[in-house]
Amino acid sequence: MRKKETFSDVIYRNYLKENLKKECYICGRKKDLELHHKIPLNCCGEDILDNIIYLCNKCHRNIHKIDNQNPTAKDYLKRLKILRKNKKNG
């Protein structure tokens, strides 16, 4: 069950939206953007600006397609790096 959003959560989310580059970190798309934690909270990632990026909905789905059943923070960062490199080269 998702926790109920507080007023401070809304302020923080709006702050992030104002201070992050408004394009997909992987492909550069500027539409259908979603906030994403580079290191997920369930992998001890922090809810701070340095750990949050925008991904378009397509890249966001792809980043979560990790084969490992119990992905670690390292797995997510490696996948993010591979997807970004492939988009830039292809």
C-alpha positions, 0 to 999 in steps of 0.5 A: 500500500502506498503511503499517503502524500503529505503537503511536504511531499507535494512541495518537494516534488514541485521543487524537483520538477523546477530544478531538474533538467526537463528531458529524459536522462536516457533518450533526451525526449521532452514529453511524457516525463516521469520522476525516477530514482537512480538508486531505488528507495528499496535499494537504500537510495535516498530521496534527494536531488542527486538521486532523481532524474526524469525518464520518459515513460518508455525508458522508465519501463525499460529501466525496470526490466532487469533480469535479476529477481532481486536487483541491487543499486549497482544493477540499476545504475549499470542498466541506466548506464547501458541504456543511455550509452545505447541511445547515444550510439544508436 
